[in-house]
Amino acid sequence: MPDISLTMVVLLCLAALAAGWIDAVVGGGGLLLLPVLLLGLPAGTPAAHALGTNKAVAIVGTTGAAVTYARKAPVDVGVAVRIGLAALAGSSAGAFFAAGMSTDVLKPVIMVVLLGVAAFVILRPAFGTAPAIGPAGPRRVLAAIGLAGLGIGFYDGLIGPGTGTFLVLALTAVLHLDLVTASATAKIVNCCTNAGALAMFAWQGAVLWQLALPMAAFNLAGGMLGARTALKKGSGFVRIVLLTVVFALVANLAYEQWLA
């Protein structure tokens, strides 16, 4: 365990609380949590330790949000788990290819895609606000497994930022879910992908458990609060948070690409 001041531990825990809330509402909590960890850990700490600790924290908040959603939102857990298992396979493949590939080439493409997504959501005010149309048919479930599972899972392993947000958008579009139900389903998928990544980091000894445990408690509180907020405020509120996170993600990728 690196030598970290109590003040920094408190700041990291507060960041975990905020990240849990954001992630539960619309995904993208890692946009806050991972950079804060990278900045907060002492110089010389391997980046893998920040990544592994981030996964240990995030999986707790994601699980808490998933349980909170599942109790009140009409989530098809069976479909969500199937997509999650596909995402687990996709993320493993993405991580394999990431070792020999420069992600800097892909970041501008991702920014263009995200701006297109933002324009679509702005120009389609009804997107994700209508109630879910009922159980998805086999073709739509298969399409969701391919796109949200294998496709976005591959992206998660290859690059990562914004995976939760992409999942919400894909699930809304393919399964015709409202944004709240899509967020709930995305949490279950995220649980699957986070579990696989955490197992790998733990096996490599890249998790700072003494730091991860208190941060996870705060992340859990944030995740459960975020899920309750989304359930209470509805899809219109989630839509606003979604656009905010999309623009924040674009700004983050632009900074990493041209200014960092």
C-alpha positions as CSV (number, residue, x, y, z in Angstrom):
1,M,0.0,0.0,0.0
2,P,1.6,3.4,-1.0
3,D,1.9,6.1,1.6
4,I,-1.3,8.2,1.1
5,S,-2.3,11.0,3.4
6,L,-5.6,10.9,5.2
7,T,-6.7,14.0,3.4
8,M,-6.1,12.4,0.0
9,V,-8.0,9.2,1.2
10,V,-11.0,11.4,2.1
11,L,-10.9,13.2,-1.3
12,L,-10.7,9.9,-3.1
13,C,-13.7,8.6,-1.1
14,L,-15.7,11.7,-2.0
15,A,-14.8,11.2,-5.7
16,A,-15.9,7.6,-5.4
17,L,-19.3,8.8,-4.0
18,A,-19.8,11.2,-6.9
19,A,-18.6,8.7,-9.5
20,G,-21.1,6.1,-8.1
21,W,-24.0,8.5,-8.5
22,I,-23.0,9.5,-12.1
23,D,-22.4,5.8,-13.1
24,A,-25.8,4.7,-11.7
25,V,-27.7,7.3,-13.5
26,V,-26.2,7.0,-17.0
27,G,-22.8,5.4,-16.9
28,G,-19.4,7.2,-17.2
29,G,-18.4,7.3,-13.5
30,G,-15.0,6.1,-14.5
31,L,-14.5,9.5,-16.2
32,L,-14.2,11.0,-12.8
33,L,-12.9,8.1,-10.6
34,L,-9.9,6.9,-12.7
35,P,-8.3,10.3,-13.4
36,V,-8.7,11.1,-9.7
37,L,-7.0,7.9,-8.7
38,L,-4.2,8.5,-11.2
39,L,-3.6,11.9,-9.7
40,G,-4.1,10.9,-6.1
41,L,-1.8,8.0,-5.9
42,P,1.9,8.8,-5.2
43,A,4.2,9.3,-8.1
44,G,5.8,6.1,-9.3
45,T,2.7,4.0,-8.5
46,P,2.2,1.6,-11.5
47,A,-0.8,2.6,-13.6
48,A,-2.1,-1.0,-13.3
49,H,-2.7,-0.4,-9.6
50,A,-4.9,2.6,-10.4
51,L,-6.8,0.5,-12.9
52,G,-7.2,-2.5,-10.6
53,T,-8.3,-0.4,-7.7
54,N,-10.8,1.5,-9.9
55,K,-12.4,-1.8,-10.9
56,A,-12.5,-3.0,-7.3
57,V,-14.3,0.2,-6.3
58,A,-16.6,0.4,-9.3
59,I,-17.9,-3.2,-9.1
60,V,-19.3,-2.5,-5.7
61,G,-21.2,0.6,-6.7
62,T,-22.4,-1.0,-9.9
63,T,-23.7,-4.0,-8.1
64,G,-25.5,-1.8,-5.5
65,A,-27.1,0.2,-8.3
66,A,-28.1,-2.9,-10.2
67,V,-29.8,-4.4,-7.1
68,T,-31.6,-1.1,-6.5
69,Y,-32.8,-0.9,-10.1
70,A,-33.8,-4.5,-10.2
71,R,-36.2,-4.1,-7.3
72,K,-38.2,-1.3,-9.0
73,A,-37.4,-1.2,-12.7
74,P,-38.8,-3.7,-15.2
75,V,-35.4,-5.3,-15.9
76,D,-35.2,-8.6,-17.8
77,V,-32.3,-10.0,-15.8
78,G,-31.9,-13.1,-18.1
79,V,-31.4,-10.9,-21.2
80,A,-29.1,-8.6,-19.2
81,V,-26.9,-11.5,-18.1
82,R,-26.6,-12.9,-21.6
83,I,-25.5,-9.5,-22.9
84,G,-23.1,-9.3,-20.0
85,L,-21.5,-12.6,-20.7
86,A,-21.0,-11.5,-24.3
87,A,-19.5,-8.3,-23.1
88,L,-17.1,-10.2,-20.9
89,A,-15.9,-12.1,-24.0
90,G,-15.7,-8.9,-26.0
91,S,-13.8,-7.0,-23.4
92,S,-11.3,-9.9,-23.1
93,A,-10.7,-9.8,-26.9
94,G,-10.4,-6.0,-26.8
95,A,-7.8,-6.2,-24.1
96,F,-5.9,-8.7,-26.1
97,F,-5.7,-6.5,-29.2
98,A,-5.1,-3.3,-27.1
99,A,-1.6,-4.6,-26.3
100,G,-0.4,-4.0,-29.8
101,M,-2.5,-1.1,-30.9
102,S,-2.3,2.7,-30.4
103,T,-5.6,3.9,-29.1
104,D,-4.7,7.5,-30.1
105,V,-5.8,6.6,-33.6
106,L,-9.2,5.6,-32.4
107,K,-9.9,8.5,-30.0
108,P,-10.8,11.1,-32.7
109,V,-13.2,8.5,-34.2
110,I,-14.8,8.0,-30.8
111,M,-15.2,11.8,-30.4
112,V,-17.0,12.1,-33.7
113,V,-19.3,9.2,-32.8
114,L,-20.1,10.8,-29.4
115,L,-20.9,14.2,-31.0
116,G,-23.1,12.4,-33.5
117,V,-24.8,10.7,-30.5
118,A,-25.3,14.0,-28.8
119,A,-26.8,15.6,-31.9
120,F,-29.2,12.6,-32.3
121,V,-30.4,12.8,-28.7
122,I,-30.8,16.6,-28.9
123,L,-32.7,16.4,-32.2
124,R,-34.9,13.5,-31.0
125,P,-36.4,14.7,-27.7
126,A,-38.5,11.6,-27.4
127,F,-35.5,9.3,-27.5
128,G,-35.6,7.0,-24.5
129,T,-38.5,8.9,-22.8
130,A,-41.3,6.6,-24.0
131,P,-42.2,3.6,-21.8
132,A,-40.5,0.3,-22.8
133,I,-42.6,-1.6,-25.4
134,G,-42.5,-4.9,-23.6
135,P,-40.4,-8.1,-23.8
136,A,-37.8,-7.9,-26.6
137,G,-38.1,-10.5,-29.4
138,P,-35.3,-13.0,-30.2
139,R,-33.9,-10.9,-33.0
140,R,-33.6,-7.7,-30.9
141,V,-32.0,-9.7,-28.1
142,L,-29.5,-11.2,-30.5
143,A,-28.8,-7.8,-31.9
144,A,-28.2,-6.4,-28.4
145,I,-25.9,-9.3,-27.6
146,G,-23.9,-8.5,-30.7
147,L,-23.8,-4.7,-30.4
148,A,-24.0,-4.0,-26.7
149,G,-22.3,-7.2,-25.6
150,L,-19.6,-8.1,-28.0
151,G,-19.2,-4.8,-29.7
152,I,-19.2,-2.4,-26.7
153,G,-17.4,-5.1,-24.6
154,F,-14.6,-5.1,-27.2
155,Y,-14.4,-1.3,-27.0
156,D,-14.3,-1.5,-23.2
157,G,-11.3,-3.8,-23.4
158,L,-9.6,-1.8,-26.1
159,I,-10.1,1.8,-24.8
160,G,-12.8,1.9,-22.1
161,P,-14.0,5.5,-21.4
162,G,-17.7,5.9,-21.7
163,T,-18.6,2.2,-21.9
164,G,-21.6,2.6,-19.6
165,T,-22.9,5.5,-21.6
166,F,-22.6,3.6,-24.9
167,L,-24.4,0.7,-23.3
168,V,-27.3,2.9,-22.2
169,L,-27.6,4.3,-25.7
170,A,-27.3,0.9,-27.5
171,L,-29.8,-0.8,-25.2
172,T,-32.3,2.0,-25.6
173,A,-32.0,1.9,-29.4
174,V,-31.9,-1.9,-29.9
175,L,-34.2,-3.2,-27.2
176,H,-36.6,-0.1,-27.4
177,L,-36.2,0.5,-23.7
178,D,-36.7,3.8,-21.8
179,L,-33.6,5.4,-20.5
180,V,-34.2,4.4,-16.9
181,T,-34.7,0.7,-17.8
182,A,-31.7,0.9,-20.1
183,S,-29.6,2.3,-17.3
184,A,-30.7,-0.5,-15.0
185,T,-29.9,-3.2,-17.6
186,A,-26.5,-1.6,-18.3
187,K,-25.6,-1.9,-14.6
188,I,-26.1,-5.7,-14.8
189,V,-24.0,-5.9,-17.9
190,N,-21.3,-3.8,-16.2
191,C,-21.2,-6.1,-13.3
192,C,-20.2,-8.9,-15.6
193,T,-17.5,-7.0,-17.4
194,N,-16.1,-5.5,-14.1
195,A,-16.0,-8.9,-12.5
196,G,-13.8,-10.3,-15.3
197,A,-11.5,-7.3,-15.3
198,L,-11.2,-7.3,-11.5
199,A,-10.4,-11.1,-11.4
200,M,-7.5,-10.4,-13.8
201,F,-6.2,-7.4,-11.9
202,A,-6.5,-9.3,-8.5
203,W,-4.6,-12.3,-10.0
204,Q,-1.8,-9.9,-11.0
205,G,-1.7,-8.3,-7.6
206,A,-2.7,-4.9,-9.0
207,V,-5.4,-4.0,-6.5
208,L,-4.8,-1.7,-3.5
209,W,-7.3,-3.3,-1.3
210,Q,-6.8,-1.1,1.8
211,L,-7.7,1.9,-0.3
212,A,-10.3,0.2,-2.4
213,L,-12.4,-0.9,0.6
214,P,-13.3,2.6,2.0
215,M,-13.7,4.0,-1.5
216,A,-16.0,1.1,-2.4
217,A,-18.3,1.9,0.5
218,F,-18.7,5.5,-0.7
219,N,-19.1,4.3,-4.3
220,L,-21.8,1.9,-3.1
221,A,-23.7,4.7,-1.4
222,G,-23.4,6.9,-4.5
223,G,-24.5,4.1,-6.8
224,M,-27.6,3.3,-4.8
225,L,-28.5,7.0,-4.4
226,G,-28.0,7.5,-8.2
227,A,-30.3,4.6,-9.0
228,R,-33.0,5.9,-6.7
229,T,-32.6,9.4,-8.2
230,A,-33.0,8.1,-11.7
231,L,-36.1,6.0,-10.7
232,K,-37.6,9.0,-9.0
233,K,-36.8,11.7,-11.6
234,G,-37.5,9.5,-14.7
235,S,-36.2,9.4,-18.2
236,G,-36.2,13.1,-18.8
237,F,-33.7,13.7,-16.0
238,V,-31.5,10.8,-17.2
239,R,-31.5,12.4,-20.7
240,I,-30.1,15.6,-19.3
241,V,-27.4,13.8,-17.4
242,L,-26.7,11.6,-20.5
243,L,-26.0,14.7,-22.6
244,T,-23.8,16.2,-19.9
245,V,-21.7,13.0,-19.6
246,V,-21.4,12.7,-23.4
247,F,-20.0,16.2,-23.7
248,A,-17.7,15.7,-20.7
249,L,-16.4,12.5,-22.4
250,V,-15.7,14.3,-25.6
251,A,-13.8,17.0,-23.7
252,N,-11.8,14.4,-21.8
253,L,-10.8,12.6,-25.0
254,A,-9.9,15.8,-26.7
255,Y,-7.7,16.8,-23.8
256,E,-6.0,13.5,-23.8
257,Q,-5.5,13.6,-27.6
258,W,-4.2,17.1,-28.1
259,L,-3.4,18.8,-24.8
260,A,-2.1,16.2,-22.4
